[in-house]
């Protein structure tokens, strides 16, 4: 069947089943104007002679083009959509009175697509109600936080036949789905502006012949896609071939298509009029589309900000994600031309962090001028608001000039005379975290027993050696330091602070810098200055190993909660081994 014939016949089918509000792409609208094709379909007996309906013969002709099912990708965390995505997946956002994913499910079902599979990951439990409400199926992507949506499609490969591929956050003003589809395509629109979408070139038949990002104008992929069985099978082979290589682990599936256009069955561009398909990449996009998000976002996070600053929700603008940080998720926002940063605590952190103690430390650090950025911290839920410092640099681990700046702040902090009734004890704290790990997997810690015994020995050797506790930060890696253009230094993030051993602060800077022994020696001696003794020097040397071990155990726990620690976990273990062995070897232990 030719494309124009299919378009007209399918439109008659939609009309005959009462689908009067479905959306037509530009090709269908052109086909409907071709009277000669309409006449041919009547003559062929596919449309009734009076032109009123499709015939049984017409229905038989459409059958090879039947859509089998739909797969909706809903596993991602949508980090660009902060702050709303911190509270719920984007597919569950309510837009103009309907949840995005529910509207899409209903549109699919209205088109006759009853077999719907949703691939879940981030906050998956929040979607489970859809099973009872709509009879959908679920696939769980446990790697959603380390791989992109090709992983979701791979997990759904048994479902890929004549299949709609959808994303949970698309919004279609009119229903674009059909019971029958002619060929593999991706929906899209033509625009005259630069976006971060995928642009395409097509031949005279609408076949995509090139795909490219970041053009100034042109045809962009936007909305749903349909794959026929041949395309699905070919794409599955590409995914399987990449399983061991992992080239596309961090890519959207469109990139695999882009790189393999010549190796895949034909992939077409189905163009719609602008204004029928919406994808909300950023919160401000949603605010422009749905006016309810100007005054009332249904977001607890934005409500918190509103209360602290005594402003209206529409005054809180220009949200930007912050990628740094292993414990928390953070974002920047603007009120009255000034930027602030909001920290949202990571999963599992409440088991090892006291928010009450952190708040007290923030107040004290502001009082002594070491962290003037503090605005507010909530001790129950753990969120925090600070002034955002836009112009600063982190210290260069290879610059001793920078090290001296850091040491000066540490000496001021440690000499402040502040006493509190809480603080880190990295050896004892690591034992408590170990207990949490063993509850999840009793044998998980056996491979660390030899290192653990070395750290215990160092801890016992330093106990009672005369180095007194003081007010410490506890997490002195470079991302928590800000060196401003005027030379002033700020130390932020006080989650692990308290009345602790100063070796924690000195040692962790050495650990994160991964200093060799001569660099560590120079750093410690600069810190000690006139208070240098062999015993004190040994103490700080030992605490480099002790604090490295603590952070290694901490990282094991964070990974057990689903976080991805990457090279940091390995580096902490290696530094703990390296420094413990060096110290004990020097002693002949």
C-alpha positions in Angstrom: 0.0 0.0 0.0 1.3 3.5 -0.9 1.7 6.1 1.8 -1.1 8.4 0.6 -3.5 5.4 0.4 -2.6 4.4 4.0 -3.0 7.9 5.3 -6.5 8.3 3.9 -7.6 4.8 4.8 -6.3 5.2 8.4 -8.1 8.5 8.7 -11.3 6.9 7.7 -10.8 4.1 10.3 -10.2 6.7 13.0 -13.4 8.6 12.0 -15.4 5.4 11.9 -14.4 4.4 15.5 -15.2 7.9 16.8 -11.7 9.3 17.1 -12.5 12.8 16.0 -9.9 14.6 18.2 -6.8 12.7 17.1 -3.9 14.6 15.7 -2.8 14.4 12.1 0.8 15.0 11.0 1.5 17.2 8.0 1.8 14.3 5.6 -1.7 13.0 6.5 -3.1 16.5 5.9 -1.5 16.6 2.5 -2.8 13.1 1.6 -6.4 14.0 2.6 -6.3 16.7 -0.1 -5.6 14.2 -2.9 -9.0 13.4 -4.4 -7.5 11.0 -6.9 -6.2 8.7 -4.2 -9.6 8.9 -2.4 -11.3 7.9 -5.7 -8.9 5.0 -6.1 -9.7 3.6 -2.6 -13.4 3.7 -3.4 -12.8 1.9 -6.7 -10.6 -0.7 -4.9 -13.4 -1.4 -2.5 -11.4 -0.2 0.5 -13.8 2.7 1.2 -17.6 2.5 0.8 -18.9 3.8 -2.5 -20.7 6.6 -0.8 -17.4 7.6 0.8 -18.8 7.3 4.3 -16.7 4.6 5.9 -14.0 2.0 5.6 -15.0 -1.4 4.3 -14.1 -4.8 5.7 -11.6 -5.1 2.8 -10.1 -1.8 3.9 -9.7 -3.1 7.4 -7.9 -6.2 6.1 -5.6 -4.0 4.1 -4.7 -2.1 7.3 -4.0 -5.2 9.4 -0.3 -5.7 8.5 0.3 -2.2 9.9 -1.3 -2.9 13.3 0.6 -1.5 16.3 1.2 -4.2 18.8 2.1 -2.3 22.0 3.7 0.7 23.6 6.8 1.1 25.8 6.9 4.2 28.0 10.3 5.2 29.3 10.0 6.6 32.8 13.1 5.5 34.7 15.2 8.7 34.7 15.6 11.2 37.6 15.1 14.3 35.4 17.8 16.2 37.1 17.3 19.2 34.8 13.8 19.6 36.2 14.8 20.4 39.7 13.4 21.2 42.2 10.2 19.4 41.3 12.0 16.2 40.3 13.5 15.8 43.7 10.0 15.1 45.1 8.5 13.0 42.3 9.3 11.7 38.8 8.5 14.1 36.0 6.0 11.7 34.5 3.8 12.2 37.6 3.7 16.0 37.3 0.2 17.4 37.0 -0.2 19.6 33.8 -3.5 21.3 33.2 -5.2 19.1 35.7 -3.8 15.7 34.4 -0.7 13.7 35.3 1.6 13.6 32.3 1.9 9.8 32.2 -1.8 9.2 32.8 -2.8 11.5 30.0 -0.4 9.6 27.7 -1.7 6.2 28.8 -5.3 7.3 28.2 -4.4 8.6 24.7 -2.7 5.3 23.9 -5.7 3.3 25.1 -8.1 5.5 23.3 -6.2 4.7 20.1 -6.6 1.0 20.8 -3.2 0.3 22.3 -4.0 -1.7 25.4 -0.7 -3.5 25.8 1.4 -0.8 27.6 4.7 -1.4 29.4 6.4 1.3 31.6 10.1 1.1 32.4 10.7 2.4 35.9 13.7 3.3 38.0 13.8 6.6 40.0 11.2 6.6 42.7 9.5 3.6 41.0 7.1 3.0 43.8 5.3 6.2 43.0 4.1 4.7 39.7 2.8 1.4 41.1 -0.8 2.6 41.4 -0.9 2.7 37.6 -1.1 -1.1 37.4 -4.5 -1.3 39.1 -5.8 1.9 37.5 -4.9 1.2 33.9 -3.7 -2.4 33.7 -0.2 -1.5 32.6 3.0 -3.6 33.0 6.2 -2.6 34.6 9.9 -3.3 33.9 12.4 -2.1 36.6 15.7 -0.5 35.5 18.0 -0.7 38.5 20.8 1.1 36.6 18.8 4.3 35.9 21.2 6.4 37.9 24.3 5.3 36.0 23.0 4.5 32.5 20.8 6.3 30.0 17.6 5.1 28.4 19.2 2.6 26.0 19.4 0.5 29.1 15.7 0.8 29.6 15.1 -0.2 26.0 17.4 -3.2 26.4 15.5 -4.4 29.4 12.3 -4.1 27.4 13.7 -5.8 24.3 11.2 -8.7 24.5 8.4 -6.1 24.1 9.9 -4.4 21.0 7.8 -5.4 17.9 5.5 -3.0 16.1 5.9 -0.7 19.1 5.4 2.9 20.1 8.4 4.2 22.0 7.3 7.0 24.3 8.7 9.1 27.1 6.7 9.7 30.2 6.9 13.5 30.2 5.6 14.3 26.7 2.4 16.3 26.5 0.2 16.0 23.4 -2.5 18.6 22.9 -4.3 16.2 20.5 -3.9 12.4 20.5 -1.2 11.5 18.1 -1.5 7.7 18.5 -3.1 5.3 16.0 -4.1 1.7 15.9 -2.1 1.4 12.7 1.2 3.0 11.6 2.7 2.9 8.1 6.4 3.0 8.9 9.1 3.5 11.5 9.3 7.2 12.5 10.1 9.8 15.1 7.7 12.6 15.6 8.9 16.2 15.4 8.4 19.8 14.4 10.2 22.4 12.4 11.5 25.4 14.4 13.5 28.5 13.7 15.6 28.6 16.8 18.5 26.8 18.5 17.7 24.1 21.0 19.4 21.1 22.6 17.2 18.7 20.7 18.3 16.4 17.8 18.0 18.0 14.4 17.5 15.9 11.3 17.8 16.2 7.5 15.4 14.2 5.3 15.1 13.2 1.7 12.1 13.9 -0.5 10.2 10.9 1.1 10.8 12.0 4.7 13.5 9.5 5.4 16.0 10.7 7.9 19.5 10.9 6.3 21.4 12.9 8.9 21.0 13.6 12.6 22.8 16.4 14.4 22.6 18.4 17.7 22.7 22.1 18.3 21.7 23.7 15.0 20.2 27.2 14.8 17.0 26.0 13.1 15.4 23.1 11.3 13.5 19.8 11.9 13.8 18.5 15.4 12.9 15.1 16.9 10.1 15.8 19.4 7.7 13.4 21.1 6.9 9.8 20.4 8.4 7.3 18.0 7.2 4.1 16.3 9.3 1.2 15.4 8.2 -1.6 13.1 9.3 -5.1 13.8 12.3 -5.0 11.4 13.6 -1.8 12.9 13.1 -3.2 16.5 15.0 -6.4 15.7 17.9 -4.4 14.1 18.1 -2.0 17.1 18.1 -4.9 19.6 21.1 -6.4 17.8 22.9 -3.0 18.1 22.1 -2.8 21.8 23.3 -6.4 22.4 26.6 -5.7 20.6 27.2 -2.7 22.8 26.6 -4.5 26.1 30.3 -5.3 26.7 31.6 -2.1 25.1 29.3 0.3 26.8 29.8 3.1 24.3 26.2 4.2 24.6 25.7 3.7 28.4 25.4 7.5 28.9 23.5 8.2 25.7 19.9 8.6 24.7 18.7 5.9 22.2 18.6 8.5 19.4 22.4 8.6 19.4 22.6 4.9 18.6 20.2 5.6 15.7 22.3 8.6 14.6 25.5 6.6 14.5 23.9 3.7 12.6 21.5 5.3 10.1 23.1 3.3 7.3 22.9 0.0 9.2 19.3 0.3 10.3 16.1 -0.1 8.3 14.7 3.3 7.1 13.8 5.8 9.8 11.4 8.5 8.9 10.5 12.0 10.2 6.8 12.5 11.0 6.2 16.2 11.2 3.5 17.9 13.3 2.5 21.5 13.5 4.2 23.4 16.3 2.0 23.7 19.4 0.7 20.1 19.4 3.7 18.4 21.1 5.4 19.6 24.3 8.3 18.3 26.2 9.2 20.1 29.5 12.9 19.9 29.9 13.1 22.6 32.6 10.8 23.9 35.3 10.5 27.3 33.6 9.1 25.5 30.5 6.3 24.1 32.5 5.6 27.5 34.2 5.2 29.1 30.8 2.8 26.3 29.6 0.6 25.9 32.7 -0.1 29.1 34.7 -0.9 27.2 37.9 2.9 26.7 38.4 3.3 30.4 38.7 1.5 30.7 42.0 1.2 27.2 43.4 3.6 24.5 42.3 2.5 21.8 44.7 6.2 21.6 45.7 7.2 21.3 49.3 10.7 22.5 48.4 9.5 25.7 46.7 7.0 26.2 49.6 10.0 26.0 52.0 11.9 28.6 50.1 8.8 30.8 50.0 8.5 30.7 53.7 12.1 31.5 54.4 12.3 34.5 52.1 8.7 35.6 52.7 8.1 35.9 49.0 5.6 34.6 46.4 6.4 31.4 44.5 6.6 33.3 41.2 9.4 35.3 42.7 11.6 32.2 42.8 13.1 31.7 39.4 16.1 30.6 37.3 16.6 27.1 38.7 19.9 25.5 37.9 21.1 22.0 38.8 24.4 21.6 40.7 26.3 18.3 39.8 28.9 18.4 42.5 28.6 16.6 45.8 28.5 12.9 46.7 26.0 13.1 49.5 23.4 15.6 48.4 21.5 17.0 45.5 21.7 20.7 45.1 20.3 23.4 42.9 20.6 27.2 42.5 17.7 29.6 42.4 17.2 33.3 42.2 15.1 35.8 44.2 15.2 39.5 43.4 18.4 39.2 41.4 20.4 37.3 44.0 21.4 33.6 43.7 21.0 31.1 46.5 21.7 27.4 46.7 19.4 24.8 48.1 20.7 21.5 49.3 18.5 18.4 49.3 19.9 15.5 51.4 20.8 12.3 49.7 19.1 8.9 50.5 20.6 7.1 53.4 22.4 10.1 54.9 20.1 10.5 57.9 21.5 7.3 59.3 25.0 8.8 59.6 24.4 12.6 59.8 22.7 14.6 62.6 20.9 17.6 61.0 20.5 19.2 64.4 24.3 19.2 65.0 25.0 20.3 61.4 22.7 23.4 61.9 24.5 24.3 65.1 27.8 24.1 63.4 26.6 26.2 60.5 25.6 29.0 63.0 28.9 28.8 64.8 30.9 28.8 61.5 29.1 31.9 60.4 29.8 33.6 63.7 33.5 33.1 63.4 33.5 34.2 59.7 34.6 30.9 58.2 31.2 30.2 56.4 29.3 33.5 55.9 26.9 31.8 53.3 24.5 30.2 55.8 20.8 31.2 55.6 18.7 28.4 57.0 18.8 24.7 57.8 15.9 22.4 58.6 16.8 19.9 61.3 13.9 17.5 60.6 14.2 17.1 56.8 17.8 18.1 56.3 17.5 20.7 53.6 19.6 23.8 53.7 19.7 27.2 52.0 22.9 29.3 51.6 24.0 32.3 49.6 25.4 31.1 46.3 29.0 32.3 45.7 29.4 32.7 41.9 33.0 33.8 41.7 35.5 31.5 43.4 37.9 28.8 42.6 38.7 25.6 44.4 42.2 25.1 45.8 44.8 23.6 43.6 46.2 20.5 45.3 49.5 21.0 43.5 49.9 24.6 44.8 51.5 24.9 48.2 50.5 28.6 48.2 46.9 27.4 48.1 47.7 24.8 50.8 48.9 27.6 53.1 45.6 29.4 52.6 43.7 26.2 53.6 45.9 25.6 56.6 45.4 29.1 57.8 41.6 28.6 57.9 42.0 25.2 59.6 44.3 26.7 62.3 41.7 29.5 62.8 38.9 26.9 63.1 40.7 24.6 65.4 41.8 27.5 67.6 38.4 29.1 67.8 37.7 27.7 71.3 34.2 26.4 70.2 33.1 23.4 72.1 30.1 21.3 71.2 28.8 18.0 72.5 29.0 16.1 69.2 31.7 15.2 66.7 33.3 12.5 64.6 35.4 9.7 65.9 36.4 8.1 62.5 37.4 4.7 63.9 34.3 4.2 66.1 32.1 5.8 63.5 33.4 3.4 60.8 32.5 0.5 63.1 28.9 1.7 63.4 28.7 2.1 59.6 30.1 -1.4 59.3 27.2 -2.7 61.4 24.7 -1.0 59.0 26.5 -2.8 56.1 26.4 -6.2 57.8 22.7 -5.8 58.3 22.3 -5.7 54.6 24.9 -8.4 53.8 26.5 -10.2 56.8 29.6 -11.3 54.8 30.2 -8.1 52.9 33.0 -6.9 55.0 35.3 -9.9 55.3 37.7 -8.7 52.6 38.4 -5.6 54.6 39.4 -7.3 57.9 43.2 -7.0 57.3 43.0 -3.3 56.6 40.7 -2.8 59.5 43.2 -4.3 62.0 45.9 -1.9 60.8 43.6 1.1 61.3 42.6 -0.1 64.7 46.3 -0.4 65.7 47.0 3.2 64.5 44.0 4.5 66.4 45.1 2.9 69.6 48.6 4.3 69.2 47.3 7.8 68.9 44.8 7.6 71.7 45.8 9.7 74.7 48.9 11.1 73.0 48.1 14.7 74.1 46.6 16.0 70.8 43.4 17.6 72.1 40.1 17.7 70.3 38.7 21.0 68.9 36.0 22.3 66.6 36.5 20.6 63.2 34.9 20.5 59.8 35.3 16.8 59.1 35.0 16.9 55.2 37.9 19.1 54.0 38.1 17.9 50.4 38.6 20.6 47.8 35.0 20.9 46.7 34.1 22.4 50.1 36.6 25.2 49.8 36.0 28.5 48.0 38.9 30.9 47.3 37.3 34.2 46.2 39.0 36.7 43.8 39.9 38.9 46.8 41.8 36.0 48.4 39.3 35.3 51.2 38.6 31.6 51.8 35.2 30.1 52.7 34.7 26.6 54.0 31.2 25.2 53.3 29.1 22.0 54.1 29.3 21.2 57.8 27.5 17.8 57.9 30.4 16.0 59.5 31.6 18.8 61.8 31.9 18.8 65.6 34.3 18.5 68.5 36.7 16.1 67.0 40.4 15.2 66.4 42.1 17.9 64.2 43.9 15.1 62.4 40.6 14.5 60.6 40.7 17.8 58.8 44.4 17.8 58.0 44.4 14.1 57.0 41.4 14.3 54.7 42.8 17.1 52.7 45.9 15.0 52.2 43.8 11.9 51.3 41.7 13.7 48.7 44.7 15.3 47.2 46.3 11.8 47.1 49.6 13.3 48.3 52.8 11.3 48.3 54.6 11.1 51.6 56.9 14.1 51.0 53.9 16.3 50.1 52.0 15.1 53.2 54.9 15.8 55.4 55.2 19.4 54.1 51.5 19.9 54.7 51.5 18.6 58.2 54.6 20.5 59.3 53.1 23.7 57.9 50.0 23.1 60.0 51.9 22.3 63.1 54.5 25.1 62.9 55.8 25.9 66.4 53.7 23.2 68.0 55.7 20.5 66.0 56.9 17.5 68.0 57.6 14.0 66.7 54.6 12.7 68.7 52.2 15.3 67.2 53.6 14.7 63.7 53.0 11.0 64.1 49.5 11.7 65.2 48.5 13.6 62.1 50.4 11.1 59.9 48.3 8.3 61.4 45.1 10.1 61.1 45.6 10.4 57.3 45.2 6.6 57.2 42.4 6.6 59.8 40.2 9.2 58.0 40.9 7.6 54.6 39.5 4.3 56.0 36.5 6.0 57.5 35.6 7.5 54.1 36.1 4.2 52.4 33.6 2.5 54.8 31.3 5.4 54.3 31.5 5.0 50.5 30.7 1.3 50.8 27.5 2.2 52.8 26.5 4.9 50.3 26.8 2.4 47.5 24.6 0.0 49.4 22.0 2.8 49.4 22.2 3.1 45.6 24.8 5.9 45.2 27.6 5.6 42.7 30.9 6.4 44.3 33.2 5.6 41.4 36.9 6.1 41.8 36.5 7.9 45.1 35.9 4.6 46.9 39.0 3.0 45.4 41.1 6.0 46.1 40.1 6.1 49.8 40.9 2.4 50.2 44.2 2.8 48.5 45.2 5.8 50.6 44.2 4.0 53.8 46.4 1.0 52.8 49.3 3.2 51.6 49.6 5.3 54.7 48.9 2.6 57.2 51.5 0.3 55.7 54.1 3.1 55.5 53.7 4.1 59.1 53.6 0.6 60.5 56.6 -0.5 58.3 58.6 2.5 59.6 57.9 1.2 63.1 58.7 -2.3 62.2 55.2 -3.5 63.1 
